Amino acid sequence: QVQLVESGGGLVQIGGSLSLSCVASGNTGMINTMGWYRQAAGKQRESVASITPDGITNYSEPVKGRFTISRHNGQTTVTLQMNSLKPEDTAVYYCGASLLRSAWALSDVHLWGQGTHVTVSS
């Protein structure tokens, strides 16, 4: 069994930065691609960024150039560095892991963390 635990959310001003971290524990050898997803109030969950074990990344258009996903600690930790934050980035951010190489579609995500709140405000 694998557990994903996120940390690093909080309140930040417009234009500020925040770093989210997700640590996987348990039978982590089964994990392939990991990613970050978010769900704003009243909206559907959406993909934000993903990273394969060999470091290939993918980003949604709204966050390209502002967010950076990275993976380290023997592939068990994935970090999302968020810069130039905007009010529209306000959401609950979820870490996800897939047994597949692709974890962009929500249906490809097999494991979810509990989520961490990010609020961007003036």
PATORTI-380712 format. One record per atom (N, C-alpha, C, O): residue in one letter; atom name; x, y, z; residue number from 0. Coordinates in pm, whole numbers. Layout:
BEGIN
> A / CA / X / Y / Z / NUM $
...
***
This chain:
BEGIN
> Q / N / 84 / -119 / 0 / 0 $
> Q / CA / 0 / 0 / 0 / 0 $
> Q / C / 88 / 125 / 0 / 0 $
> Q / O / 195 / 126 / 60 / 0 $
> V / N / 42 / 228 / -67 / 1 $
> V / CA / 118 / 352 / -78 / 1 $
> V / C / 36 / 466 / -21 / 1 $
> V / O / -85 / 474 / -44 / 1 $
> Q / N / 101 / 553 / 51 / 2 $
> Q / CA / 37 / 675 / 101 / 2 $
> Q / C / 107 / 796 / 45 / 2 $
> Q / O / 230 / 798 / 31 / 2 $
> L / N / 29 / 899 / 13 / 3 $
> L / CA / 83 / 1027 / -33 / 3 $
> L / C / 42 / 1134 / 67 / 3 $
> L / O / -75 / 1147 / 101 / 3 $
> V / N / 139 / 1209 / 114 / 4 $
> V / CA / 112 / 1313 / 212 / 4 $
> V / C / 166 / 1445 / 160 / 4 $
> V / O / 286 / 1459 / 135 / 4 $
> E / N / 76 / 1543 / 143 / 5 $
> E / CA / 116 / 1675 / 93 / 5 $
> E / C / 142 / 1770 / 210 / 5 $
> E / O / 90 / 1753 / 320 / 5 $
> S / N / 224 / 1869 / 181 / 6 $
> S / CA / 247 / 1976 / 277 / 6 $
> S / C / 287 / 2101 / 200 / 6 $
> S / O / 325 / 2094 / 83 / 6 $
> G / N / 277 / 2217 / 268 / 7 $
> G / CA / 327 / 2340 / 209 / 7 $
> G / C / 222 / 2439 / 164 / 7 $
> G / O / 256 / 2548 / 119 / 7 $
> G / N / 96 / 2405 / 176 / 8 $
> G / CA / -7 / 2500 / 136 / 8 $
> G / C / -17 / 2615 / 234 / 8 $
> G / O / 47 / 2616 / 339 / 8 $
> G / N / -99 / 2714 / 197 / 9 $
> G / CA / -118 / 2828 / 286 / 9 $
> G / C / -169 / 2949 / 212 / 9 $
> G / O / -217 / 2940 / 99 / 9 $
> L / N / -158 / 3062 / 279 / 10 $
> L / CA / -203 / 3189 / 223 / 10 $
> L / C / -83 / 3267 / 171 / 10 $
> L / O / 18 / 3280 / 240 / 10 $
> V / N / -95 / 3319 / 50 / 11 $
> V / CA / 15 / 3394 / -10 / 11 $
> V / C / -42 / 3513 / -86 / 11 $
> V / O / -155 / 3507 / -134 / 11 $
> Q / N / 34 / 3618 / -95 / 12 $
> Q / CA / -11 / 3736 / -168 / 12 $
> Q / C / 4 / 3718 / -318 / 12 $
> Q / O / 84 / 3637 / -364 / 12 $
> I / N / -71 / 3793 / -391 / 13 $
> I / CA / -60 / 3793 / -537 / 13 $
> I / C / 84 / 3824 / -577 / 13 $
> I / O / 145 / 3918 / -527 / 13 $
> G / N / 136 / 3742 / -667 / 14 $
> G / CA / 274 / 3759 / -711 / 14 $
> G / C / 376 / 3685 / -627 / 14 $
> G / O / 494 / 3682 / -661 / 14 $
> G / N / 330 / 3627 / -519 / 15 $
> G / CA / 421 / 3556 / -429 / 15 $
> G / C / 450 / 3414 / -475 / 15 $
> G / O / 406 / 3371 / -582 / 15 $
> S / N / 525 / 3343 / -391 / 16 $
> S / CA / 566 / 3207 / -424 / 16 $
> S / C / 530 / 3112 / -310 / 16 $
> S / O / 518 / 3152 / -194 / 16 $
> L / N / 513 / 2988 / -348 / 17 $
> L / CA / 482 / 2884 / -250 / 17 $
> L / C / 535 / 2753 / -305 / 17 $
> L / O / 535 / 2730 / -426 / 17 $
> S / N / 580 / 2667 / -216 / 18 $
> S / CA / 631 / 2537 / -258 / 18 $
> S / C / 550 / 2427 / -190 / 18 $
> S / O / 535 / 2427 / -68 / 18 $
> L / N / 498 / 2337 / -269 / 19 $
> L / CA / 424 / 2222 / -219 / 19 $
> L / C / 512 / 2098 / -228 / 19 $
> L / O / 588 / 2081 / -323 / 19 $
> S / N / 499 / 2011 / -129 / 20 $
> S / CA / 577 / 1889 / -128 / 20 $
> S / C / 484 / 1770 / -105 / 20 $
> S / O / 385 / 1780 / -31 / 20 $
> C / N / 516 / 1659 / -168 / 21 $
> C / CA / 439 / 1536 / -153 / 21 $
> C / C / 537 / 1422 / -130 / 21 $
> C / O / 628 / 1399 / -210 / 21 $
> V / N / 518 / 1352 / -21 / 22 $
> V / CA / 604 / 1240 / 12 / 22 $
> V / C / 525 / 1110 / 1 / 22 $
> V / O / 418 / 1096 / 61 / 22 $
> A / N / 579 / 1018 / -75 / 23 $
> A / CA / 517 / 887 / -89 / 23 $
> A / C / 584 / 789 / 7 / 23 $
> A / O / 706 / 790 / 23 / 23 $
> S / N / 503 / 706 / 70 / 24 $
> S / CA / 558 / 605 / 160 / 24 $
> S / C / 486 / 473 / 135 / 24 $
> S / O / 378 / 469 / 76 / 24 $
> G / N / 549 / 366 / 180 / 25 $
> G / CA / 492 / 234 / 158 / 25 $
> G / C / 559 / 167 / 40 / 25 $
> G / O / 680 / 179 / 20 / 25 $
> N / N / 482 / 96 / -38 / 26 $
> N / CA / 532 / 21 / -153 / 26 $
> N / C / 552 / 114 / -272 / 26 $
> N / O / 482 / 104 / -373 / 26 $
> T / N / 648 / 206 / -259 / 27 $
> T / CA / 666 / 311 / -360 / 27 $
> T / C / 724 / 260 / -491 / 27 $
> T / O / 722 / 331 / -591 / 27 $
> G / N / 775 / 138 / -491 / 28 $
> G / CA / 833 / 84 / -613 / 28 $
> G / C / 732 / 67 / -725 / 28 $
> G / O / 769 / 54 / -842 / 28 $
> M / N / 604 / 67 / -691 / 29 $
> M / CA / 500 / 50 / -790 / 29 $
> M / C / 463 / 180 / -860 / 29 $
> M / O / 395 / 178 / -962 / 29 $
> I / N / 509 / 293 / -807 / 30 $
> I / CA / 472 / 423 / -862 / 30 $
> I / C / 550 / 453 / -988 / 30 $
> I / O / 670 / 428 / -995 / 30 $
> N / N / 481 / 506 / -1089 / 31 $
> N / CA / 545 / 549 / -1212 / 31 $
> N / C / 544 / 701 / -1213 / 31 $
> N / O / 627 / 764 / -1149 / 31 $
> T / N / 451 / 760 / -1285 / 32 $
> T / CA / 445 / 906 / -1293 / 32 $
> T / C / 371 / 965 / -1173 / 32 $
> T / O / 276 / 906 / -1121 / 32 $
> M / N / 417 / 1082 / -1131 / 33 $
> M / CA / 350 / 1155 / -1024 / 33 $
> M / C / 311 / 1293 / -1074 / 33 $
> M / O / 367 / 1344 / -1171 / 33 $
> G / N / 214 / 1353 / -1007 / 34 $
> G / CA / 170 / 1483 / -1054 / 34 $
> G / C / 98 / 1562 / -947 / 34 $
> G / O / 72 / 1514 / -836 / 34 $
> W / N / 68 / 1684 / -983 / 35 $
> W / CA / -11 / 1774 / -899 / 35 $
> W / C / -137 / 1813 / -973 / 35 $
> W / O / -138 / 1835 / -1094 / 35 $
> Y / N / -244 / 1821 / -897 / 36 $
> Y / CA / -376 / 1851 / -951 / 36 $
> Y / C / -441 / 1951 / -857 / 36 $
> Y / O / -403 / 1962 / -741 / 36 $
> R / N / -539 / 2024 / -906 / 37 $
> R / CA / -604 / 2120 / -819 / 37 $
> R / C / -753 / 2126 / -845 / 37 $
> R / O / -801 / 2095 / -954 / 37 $
> Q / N / -824 / 2167 / -743 / 38 $
> Q / CA / -968 / 2182 / -754 / 38 $
> Q / C / -1010 / 2309 / -684 / 38 $
> Q / O / -1000 / 2321 / -562 / 38 $
> A / N / -1055 / 2404 / -762 / 39 $
> A / CA / -1106 / 2529 / -707 / 39 $
> A / C / -1251 / 2510 / -665 / 39 $
> A / O / -1320 / 2419 / -712 / 39 $
> A / N / -1296 / 2596 / -578 / 40 $
> A / CA / -1434 / 2587 / -529 / 40 $
> A / C / -1532 / 2594 / -644 / 40 $
> A / O / -1528 / 2686 / -726 / 40 $
> G / N / -1621 / 2497 / -651 / 41 $
> G / CA / -1723 / 2496 / -753 / 41 $
> G / C / -1677 / 2450 / -890 / 41 $
> G / O / -1753 / 2456 / -987 / 41 $
> K / N / -1554 / 2404 / -898 / 42 $
> K / CA / -1500 / 2361 / -1028 / 42 $
> K / C / -1452 / 2216 / -1019 / 42 $
> K / O / -1436 / 2160 / -911 / 42 $
> Q / N / -1430 / 2158 / -1137 / 43 $
> Q / CA / -1379 / 2023 / -1142 / 43 $
> Q / C / -1229 / 2020 / -1116 / 43 $
> Q / O / -1159 / 2118 / -1140 / 43 $
> R / N / -1182 / 1906 / -1068 / 44 $
> R / CA / -1040 / 1888 / -1050 / 44 $
> R / C / -970 / 1890 / -1185 / 44 $
> R / O / -1021 / 1836 / -1283 / 44 $
> E / N / -853 / 1953 / -1189 / 45 $
> E / CA / -778 / 1961 / -1313 / 45 $
> E / C / -632 / 1929 / -1292 / 45 $
> E / O / -579 / 1943 / -1181 / 45 $
> S / N / -569 / 1884 / -1397 / 46 $
> S / CA / -426 / 1854 / -1391 / 46 $
> S / C / -347 / 1984 / -1395 / 46 $
> S / O / -382 / 2078 / -1466 / 46 $
> V / N / -240 / 1986 / -1319 / 47 $
> V / CA / -153 / 2104 / -1314 / 47 $
> V / C / -16 / 2072 / -1372 / 47 $
> V / O / 33 / 2143 / -1460 / 47 $
> A / N / 46 / 1965 / -1322 / 48 $
> A / CA / 180 / 1929 / -1368 / 48 $
> A / C / 204 / 1782 / -1337 / 48 $
> A / O / 150 / 1727 / -1241 / 48 $
> S / N / 285 / 1719 / -1421 / 49 $
> S / CA / 321 / 1580 / -1396 / 49 $
> S / C / 467 / 1558 / -1431 / 49 $
> S / O / 526 / 1635 / -1507 / 49 $
> I / N / 525 / 1453 / -1375 / 50 $
> I / CA / 665 / 1421 / -1400 / 50 $
> I / C / 684 / 1272 / -1399 / 50 $
> I / O / 639 / 1202 / -1308 / 50 $
> T / N / 753 / 1222 / -1502 / 51 $
> T / CA / 782 / 1080 / -1512 / 51 $
> T / C / 905 / 1045 / -1428 / 51 $
> T / O / 974 / 1136 / -1381 / 51 $
> P / N / 933 / 917 / -1408 / 52 $
> P / CA / 1052 / 879 / -1332 / 52 $
> P / C / 1182 / 930 / -1395 / 52 $
> P / O / 1281 / 953 / -1324 / 52 $
> D / N / 1182 / 947 / -1528 / 53 $
> D / CA / 1304 / 996 / -1593 / 53 $
> D / C / 1300 / 1146 / -1616 / 53 $
> D / O / 1379 / 1200 / -1693 / 53 $
> G / N / 1208 / 1215 / -1548 / 54 $
> G / CA / 1212 / 1360 / -1545 / 54 $
> G / C / 1139 / 1434 / -1655 / 54 $
> G / O / 1155 / 1555 / -1668 / 54 $
> I / N / 1060 / 1365 / -1734 / 55 $
> I / CA / 982 / 1434 / -1838 / 55 $
> I / C / 861 / 1499 / -1772 / 55 $
> I / O / 784 / 1435 / -1702 / 55 $
> T / N / 848 / 1629 / -1797 / 56 $
> T / CA / 743 / 1705 / -1730 / 56 $
> T / C / 635 / 1750 / -1828 / 56 $
> T / O / 655 / 1757 / -1949 / 56 $
> N / N / 521 / 1779 / -1771 / 57 $
> N / CA / 408 / 1830 / -1848 / 57 $
> N / C / 336 / 1932 / -1760 / 57 $
> N / O / 320 / 1910 / -1640 / 57 $
> Y / N / 293 / 2042 / -1820 / 58 $
> Y / CA / 227 / 2148 / -1745 / 58 $
> Y / C / 100 / 2192 / -1817 / 58 $
> Y / O / 91 / 2187 / -1939 / 58 $
> S / N / 3 / 2234 / -1739 / 59 $
> S / CA / -116 / 2294 / -1800 / 59 $
> S / C / -80 / 2434 / -1847 / 59 $
> S / O / 13 / 2496 / -1795 / 59 $
> E / N / -154 / 2483 / -1944 / 60 $
> E / CA / -123 / 2614 / -2001 / 60 $
> E / C / -127 / 2727 / -1899 / 60 $
> E / O / -41 / 2815 / -1904 / 60 $
> P / N / -224 / 2729 / -1808 / 61 $
> P / CA / -229 / 2841 / -1713 / 61 $
> P / C / -108 / 2852 / -1621 / 61 $
> P / O / -83 / 2960 / -1566 / 61 $
> V / N / -32 / 2744 / -1602 / 62 $
> V / CA / 79 / 2749 / -1507 / 62 $
> V / C / 215 / 2743 / -1574 / 62 $
> V / O / 318 / 2757 / -1507 / 62 $
> K / N / 218 / 2722 / -1703 / 63 $
> K / CA / 346 / 2713 / -1774 / 63 $
> K / C / 428 / 2840 / -1752 / 63 $
> K / O / 377 / 2951 / -1764 / 63 $
> G / N / 554 / 2820 / -1721 / 64 $
> G / CA / 642 / 2934 / -1699 / 64 $
> G / C / 638 / 2988 / -1558 / 64 $
> G / O / 722 / 3070 / -1520 / 64 $
> R / N / 541 / 2945 / -1478 / 65 $
> R / CA / 530 / 2993 / -1340 / 65 $
> R / C / 552 / 2881 / -1238 / 65 $
> R / O / 606 / 2905 / -1131 / 65 $
> F / N / 509 / 2760 / -1272 / 66 $
> F / CA / 522 / 2646 / -1182 / 66 $
> F / C / 630 / 2553 / -1233 / 66 $
> F / O / 652 / 2540 / -1353 / 66 $
> T / N / 699 / 2487 / -1138 / 67 $
> T / CA / 800 / 2389 / -1171 / 67 $
> T / C / 781 / 2265 / -1085 / 67 $
> T / O / 777 / 2274 / -962 / 67 $
> I / N / 769 / 2151 / -1151 / 68 $
> I / CA / 756 / 2024 / -1078 / 68 $
> I / C / 891 / 1954 / -1079 / 68 $
> I / O / 962 / 1955 / -1180 / 68 $
> S / N / 927 / 1894 / -967 / 69 $
> S / CA / 1052 / 1819 / -959 / 69 $
> S / C / 1031 / 1696 / -872 / 69 $
> S / O / 935 / 1686 / -795 / 69 $
> R / N / 1122 / 1604 / -887 / 70 $
> R / CA / 1109 / 1475 / -818 / 70 $
> R / C / 1245 / 1437 / -765 / 70 $
> R / O / 1345 / 1450 / -835 / 70 $
> H / N / 1250 / 1390 / -640 / 71 $
> H / CA / 1378 / 1358 / -580 / 71 $
> H / C / 1360 / 1259 / -465 / 71 $
> H / O / 1253 / 1200 / -448 / 71 $
> N / N / 1465 / 1242 / -389 / 72 $
> N / CA / 1466 / 1146 / -277 / 72 $
> N / C / 1427 / 1007 / -325 / 72 $
> N / O / 1337 / 944 / -271 / 72 $
> G / N / 1499 / 960 / -428 / 73 $
> G / CA / 1472 / 827 / -480 / 73 $
> G / C / 1334 / 814 / -540 / 73 $
> G / O / 1272 / 708 / -534 / 73 $
> Q / N / 1285 / 923 / -598 / 74 $
> Q / CA / 1155 / 925 / -667 / 74 $
> Q / C / 1036 / 928 / -572 / 74 $
> Q / O / 922 / 921 / -618 / 74 $
> T / N / 1060 / 937 / -442 / 75 $
> T / CA / 948 / 929 / -349 / 75 $
> T / C / 894 / 1065 / -309 / 75 $
> T / O / 791 / 1072 / -242 / 75 $
> T / N / 960 / 1172 / -348 / 76 $
> T / CA / 913 / 1306 / -314 / 76 $
> T / C / 896 / 1387 / -442 / 76 $
> T / O / 984 / 1388 / -529 / 76 $
> V / N / 783 / 1454 / -453 / 77 $
> V / CA / 760 / 1541 / -567 / 77 $
> V / C / 723 / 1679 / -515 / 77 $
> V / O / 640 / 1693 / -425 / 77 $
> T / N / 785 / 1780 / -572 / 78 $
> T / CA / 767 / 1917 / -527 / 78 $
> T / C / 708 / 2002 / -639 / 78 $
> T / O / 741 / 1983 / -756 / 78 $
> L / N / 623 / 2093 / -602 / 79 $
> L / CA / 569 / 2189 / -697 / 79 $
> L / C / 606 / 2329 / -649 / 79 $
> L / O / 553 / 2378 / -550 / 79 $
> Q / N / 697 / 2393 / -720 / 80 $
> Q / CA / 736 / 2530 / -691 / 80 $
> Q / C / 645 / 2622 / -770 / 80 $
> Q / O / 641 / 2617 / -893 / 80 $
> M / N / 572 / 2707 / -698 / 81 $
> M / CA / 475 / 2795 / -763 / 81 $
> M / C / 520 / 2940 / -745 / 81 $
> M / O / 531 / 2989 / -633 / 81 $
> N / N / 544 / 3008 / -856 / 82 $
> N / CA / 586 / 3148 / -854 / 82 $
> N / C / 483 / 3234 / -924 / 82 $
> N / O / 397 / 3185 / -998 / 82 $
> S / N / 492 / 3362 / -901 / 83 $
> S / CA / 401 / 3459 / -964 / 83 $
> S / C / 256 / 3417 / -950 / 83 $
> S / O / 181 / 3412 / -1047 / 83 $
> L / N / 219 / 3386 / -829 / 84 $
> L / CA / 86 / 3331 / -804 / 84 $
> L / C / -23 / 3434 / -830 / 84 $
> L / O / -7 / 3553 / -805 / 84 $
> K / N / -134 / 3384 / -881 / 85 $
> K / CA / -250 / 3466 / -915 / 85 $
> K / C / -371 / 3420 / -834 / 85 $
> K / O / -374 / 3307 / -786 / 85 $
> P / N / -470 / 3506 / -820 / 86 $
> P / CA / -591 / 3464 / -746 / 86 $
> P / C / -654 / 3339 / -805 / 86 $
> P / O / -712 / 3259 / -732 / 86 $
> E / N / -644 / 3322 / -935 / 87 $
> E / CA / -704 / 3204 / -999 / 87 $
> E / C / -629 / 3075 / -969 / 87 $
> E / O / -674 / 2967 / -1007 / 87 $
> D / N / -514 / 3085 / -902 / 88 $
> D / CA / -442 / 2966 / -857 / 88 $
> D / C / -498 / 2913 / -724 / 88 $
> D / O / -459 / 2806 / -679 / 88 $
> T / N / -588 / 2988 / -663 / 89 $
> T / CA / -648 / 2945 / -537 / 89 $
> T / C / -727 / 2816 / -558 / 89 $
> T / O / -816 / 2809 / -642 / 89 $
> A / N / -691 / 2714 / -479 / 90 $
> A / CA / -754 / 2584 / -495 / 90 $
> A / C / -701 / 2490 / -387 / 90 $
> A / O / -608 / 2523 / -314 / 90 $
> V / N / -762 / 2372 / -380 / 91 $
> V / CA / -703 / 2262 / -305 / 91 $
> V / C / -613 / 2187 / -403 / 91 $
> V / O / -657 / 2145 / -510 / 91 $
> Y / N / -488 / 2171 / -366 / 92 $
> Y / CA / -391 / 2103 / -450 / 92 $
> Y / C / -371 / 1960 / -400 / 92 $
> Y / O / -348 / 1936 / -282 / 92 $
> Y / N / -380 / 1867 / -493 / 93 $
> Y / CA / -367 / 1726 / -462 / 93 $
> Y / C / -245 / 1667 / -531 / 93 $
> Y / O / -216 / 1698 / -647 / 93 $
> C / N / -176 / 1583 / -459 / 94 $
> C / CA / -70 / 1503 / -517 / 94 $
> C / C / -131 / 1374 / -567 / 94 $
> C / O / -220 / 1318 / -503 / 94 $
> G / N / -83 / 1327 / -681 / 95 $
> G / CA / -134 / 1202 / -734 / 95 $
> G / C / -22 / 1118 / -789 / 95 $
> G / O / 82 / 1169 / -829 / 95 $
> A / N / -44 / 989 / -791 / 96 $
> A / CA / 55 / 896 / -843 / 96 $
> A / C / -13 / 793 / -931 / 96 $
> A / O / -125 / 750 / -905 / 96 $
> S / N / 58 / 755 / -1035 / 97 $
> S / CA / 2 / 660 / -1130 / 97 $
> S / C / 94 / 540 / -1143 / 97 $
> S / O / 216 / 551 / -1127 / 97 $
> L / N / 35 / 427 / -1171 / 98 $
> L / CA / 112 / 307 / -1202 / 98 $
> L / C / 154 / 309 / -1348 / 98 $
> L / O / 233 / 225 / -1392 / 98 $
> L / N / 102 / 405 / -1423 / 99 $
> L / CA / 129 / 418 / -1566 / 99 $
> L / C / 230 / 530 / -1591 / 99 $
> L / O / 259 / 609 / -1502 / 99 $
> R / N / 281 / 535 / -1712 / 100 $
> R / CA / 376 / 639 / -1748 / 100 $
> R / C / 305 / 774 / -1760 / 100 $
> R / O / 365 / 879 / -1737 / 100 $
> S / N / 178 / 770 / -1797 / 101 $
> S / CA / 102 / 895 / -1809 / 101 $
> S / C / 13 / 912 / -1688 / 101 $
> S / O / -57 / 819 / -1647 / 101 $
> A / N / 14 / 1031 / -1631 / 102 $
> A / CA / -76 / 1062 / -1519 / 102 $
> A / C / -144 / 1195 / -1544 / 102 $
> A / O / -179 / 1266 / -1450 / 102 $
> W / N / -164 / 1229 / -1671 / 103 $
> W / CA / -225 / 1358 / -1700 / 103 $
> W / C / -376 / 1352 / -1685 / 103 $
> W / O / -437 / 1440 / -1624 / 103 $
> A / N / -435 / 1251 / -1739 / 104 $
> A / CA / -579 / 1235 / -1722 / 104 $
> A / C / -607 / 1190 / -1580 / 104 $
> A / O / -536 / 1106 / -1525 / 104 $
> L / N / -710 / 1246 / -1520 / 105 $
> L / CA / -743 / 1210 / -1383 / 105 $
> L / C / -772 / 1061 / -1370 / 105 $
> L / O / -749 / 1001 / -1265 / 105 $
> S / N / -823 / 1002 / -1476 / 106 $
> S / CA / -854 / 859 / -1473 / 106 $
> S / C / -729 / 773 / -1467 / 106 $
> S / O / -737 / 654 / -1434 / 106 $
> D / N / -613 / 831 / -1498 / 107 $
> D / CA / -486 / 757 / -1492 / 107 $
> D / C / -424 / 760 / -1353 / 107 $
> D / O / -327 / 689 / -1326 / 107 $
> V / N / -478 / 843 / -1267 / 108 $
> V / CA / -422 / 856 / -1132 / 108 $
> V / C / -482 / 749 / -1042 / 108 $
> V / O / -604 / 740 / -1028 / 108 $
> H / N / -395 / 669 / -981 / 109 $
> H / CA / -443 / 559 / -899 / 109 $
> H / C / -440 / 589 / -749 / 109 $
> H / O / -510 / 527 / -670 / 109 $
> L / N / -356 / 686 / -714 / 110 $
> L / CA / -339 / 717 / -572 / 110 $
> L / C / -348 / 868 / -553 / 110 $
> L / O / -293 / 944 / -632 / 110 $
> W / N / -418 / 910 / -449 / 111 $
> W / CA / -435 / 1053 / -421 / 111 $
> W / C / -392 / 1085 / -278 / 111 $
> W / O / -410 / 1005 / -186 / 111 $
> G / N / -336 / 1203 / -263 / 112 $
> G / CA / -312 / 1256 / -130 / 112 $
> G / C / -438 / 1321 / -77 / 112 $
> G / O / -542 / 1322 / -143 / 112 $
> Q / N / -428 / 1375 / 42 / 113 $
> Q / CA / -547 / 1431 / 106 / 113 $
> Q / C / -575 / 1574 / 63 / 113 $
> Q / O / -685 / 1625 / 87 / 113 $
> G / N / -479 / 1638 / 1 / 114 $
> G / CA / -497 / 1775 / -48 / 114 $
> G / C / -444 / 1878 / 48 / 114 $
> G / O / -442 / 1858 / 169 / 114 $
> T / N / -399 / 1990 / -7 / 115 $
> T / CA / -353 / 2102 / 73 / 115 $
> T / C / -405 / 2231 / 10 / 115 $
> T / O / -404 / 2247 / -112 / 115 $
> H / N / -452 / 2322 / 95 / 116 $
> H / CA / -515 / 2444 / 48 / 116 $
> H / C / -412 / 2550 / 12 / 116 $
> H / O / -316 / 2573 / 85 / 116 $
> V / N / -434 / 2613 / -101 / 117 $
> V / CA / -355 / 2728 / -142 / 117 $
> V / C / -450 / 2843 / -169 / 117 $
> V / O / -542 / 2832 / -250 / 117 $
> T / N / -427 / 2955 / -100 / 118 $
> T / CA / -510 / 3073 / -120 / 118 $
> T / C / -421 / 3189 / -160 / 118 $
> T / O / -325 / 3222 / -90 / 118 $
> V / N / -453 / 3250 / -273 / 119 $
> V / CA / -377 / 3364 / -323 / 119 $
> V / C / -467 / 3487 / -312 / 119 $
> V / O / -573 / 3495 / -374 / 119 $
> S / N / -421 / 3582 / -232 / 120 $
> S / CA / -507 / 3696 / -203 / 120 $
> S / C / -425 / 3824 / -197 / 120 $
> S / O / -304 / 3822 / -172 / 120 $
> S / N / -493 / 3933 / -221 / 121 $
> S / CA / -426 / 4062 / -206 / 121 $
> S / C / -433 / 4108 / -61 / 121 $
> S / O / -382 / 4216 / -28 / 121 $
***
